[in-house]
Structures are given as structure tokens and as C-alpha cells.
Amino acid sequence: MRILLVSQFHPGPAAPHYGVFVRDLAQALEERGHELARAVVDRQGAGRRGDLGLARDALRRSRSFRPDVVWSHFLVPAGLAAALTTRAPLVATAHGQDVANVGRIPGVRAATRLVARRAASLVAVSDWLRRELEAKVPEARGKTEVANCGVALDRFPLLGRTGGEAPSFLCVGSLIERKNPLRLARAFERLGEGTLTFVGDGPLRPQLEGRPGVRVVGAVPPEEVPRHVAASDVVCQPSLVEPFGQAVLEAMAAGRTVVATRVGGPPEFVPLEAGILVDAAGRPVPNEAARAAAERHSVSAQARRVEEILLRAAGRDRPV
């Protein structure tokens, strides 16, 4: 099957975090025998000029490649670019920011509804996000399926702890209100021992720096995240809401007990033995139960799920 991938993040070697997920899924589909062409924004923060460039690239590649199906990551702008410039059946993957932007940014609701009408199928990265999308966009009802981005098990192998002061807690993500880092820091202070490391950046960074036992690393390239996970005992993502929870899934793959929010995607893939919203003290490192749960959401497993959706959209029941 010939698949045109339209993405607003470049799925190359220097890709930002979301770009890595897209890249891994695309490579898994190629390994399953499909031919992919890519129309992408080649840098972050490209703005409207980047959106127009993405639309032009999608149009050009669609004409030369003649795909059986078009697969976009993010509904707007990537899905909109695909909807307006290509004729092949469209499958558009929605992430949390897609749904959050509906009703918050002028014009996004109308653009999202257009994509939903045009698409043969929509994909949400969690069932929680599917429900949120269908509540905001009526056209998404009855055509939205669930498939997350998966975790690259080879990049997050089951590892013992690499050393340092224990207990070691880690939080990976933007330092913004939704991610709830200040409440996590206050909870850690009450514990009175160990270390808490934040990998990420954002406006709340000044309120976290300088606290006893707290280390703020800042943003790091995706390939450095496994090293920080390996140095931790517990990975925390106590967000107010988390549409999926990729950092939690990656930590589980590395055999780390996790602390995650009940609001959003984590309850769909984190079993109690992996540590959802429970006291993580006394759990083993590595936590093999967490690894086993993560293996069910590997990139290869999610690629098979996406493949099924793309084949149906293209009117096929098996690869050709």
C-alpha cells in the first residue's frame, strides 16, 4: 500500500518528541511492506508560513506519489492541509492539543469539522481523547478509532537502576500548569528524602529551581530521555489532565513504577501493579509488571493497529 504521511513535525533524526513517535510508526509500517512518502514541516515554530509550505508539499507529493491513502498526524494544520490538497482517502490522527484547540483558538473548530467530514477515519491516541473529540466535533462521531503512538521497546529497555541517591523521582514534560509540577514538588518536599528531577522547560521553571533535592535539567533531545529514566526509581506525571501520557508508557517500558493522573489516557494502559496513583514505595526496580504492560503498546503493535485502519480507508482488507 502507498501511504502519504502528512505531519507538522519532521520525522527525521533530529525530530522533536512528537516527531520521534511519528517517525517510529512510519518506519514500522515500512518494515511491514508499505511504501511511504512524507510531506512535513521541516522545523518547529514555522507558523503560518510553515502551514502553507506543508499544504504545498502535500499537494506536490500527492500528485507525484499517487497514494492509496493519506495519513496525517494532528488534525490541524496537517489534517487540514491533507484534506484540502489530496484526493485519496484520508486518515487523520488526533492528539491532545488538537482537541484542546477546538473552541479555544478562533477558526480551529471549523477547520477540525472540515477535516472530520473529509476523513474516511479519524484516530485518537486514547479512548478518553476520542470521547472528548466526539463531544466537541459531531462529525467525528462514529468514525473515530483508538490507536496510540506506541513505545519503542529497544530505546527503553528493561534496566536496573544506574545509581545515585535513592529514592529518585523523575518528571518528564513541559513545566506548565496542566502538568502540575508545583504540586509534585510540594509533595516531594513532604517526603523529606531522595531527589526529584524535572526534564523539561516552561514558565514554571523559576518556581521549581532552588528547592532542596529538586533538579531542573531543562529540555533535552528525545534520545537523552532514556538515560534519565534509567537513573530513576519512579517516574511521575501527575497532570491535571493527560490526553495520553507518552512519558508514562516509556517509563513503564524501562521497568519503572509510575505515578500518573486518572484524568485522561493513563488509566487505559497503566495497571495497578505498575503504580497508577498509588504509593510506589517498595516496588521493585526494574518493575517487570510495568514492562509487561508497556509491551502491549509497543510501536510494532500500534503499527499493526494503524495498518488495519489505513487498509480499511483504502478499501483493502490486507496488504498488497
Secondary structure as GFF3:
##gff-version 3
##sequence-region A 1 320
A	DSSP	beta_strand	2	7	.	.	.	ID=ss1
A	DSSP	alpha_helix	17	31	.	.	.	ID=ss2
A	DSSP	beta_strand	35	40	.	.	.	ID=ss3
A	DSSP	alpha_helix	47	65	.	.	.	ID=ss4
A	DSSP	beta_strand	69	73	.	.	.	ID=ss5
A	DSSP	pi_helix	75	79	.	.	.	ID=ss6
A	DSSP	alpha_helix	80	85	.	.	.	ID=ss7
A	DSSP	beta_strand	90	94	.	.	.	ID=ss8
A	DSSP	alpha_helix	96	101	.	.	.	ID=ss9
A	DSSP	alpha_helix	108	118	.	.	.	ID=ss10
A	DSSP	beta_strand	121	124	.	.	.	ID=ss11
A	DSSP	alpha_helix	127	136	.	.	.	ID=ss12
A	DSSP	three_ten_helix	138	140	.	.	.	ID=ss13
A	DSSP	beta_strand	144	146	.	.	.	ID=ss14
A	DSSP	beta_strand	168	172	.	.	.	ID=ss15
A	DSSP	three_ten_helix	177	179	.	.	.	ID=ss16
A	DSSP	alpha_helix	181	191	.	.	.	ID=ss17
A	DSSP	beta_strand	195	199	.	.	.	ID=ss18
A	DSSP	alpha_helix	205	208	.	.	.	ID=ss19
A	DSSP	beta_strand	214	216	.	.	.	ID=ss20
A	DSSP	three_ten_helix	222	224	.	.	.	ID=ss21
A	DSSP	alpha_helix	225	230	.	.	.	ID=ss22
A	DSSP	beta_strand	234	237	.	.	.	ID=ss23
A	DSSP	alpha_helix	246	253	.	.	.	ID=ss24
A	DSSP	beta_strand	257	260	.	.	.	ID=ss25
A	DSSP	three_ten_helix	266	268	.	.	.	ID=ss26
A	DSSP	three_ten_helix	272	274	.	.	.	ID=ss27
A	DSSP	alpha_helix	288	295	.	.	.	ID=ss28
A	DSSP	alpha_helix	299	313	.	.	.	ID=ss29
###
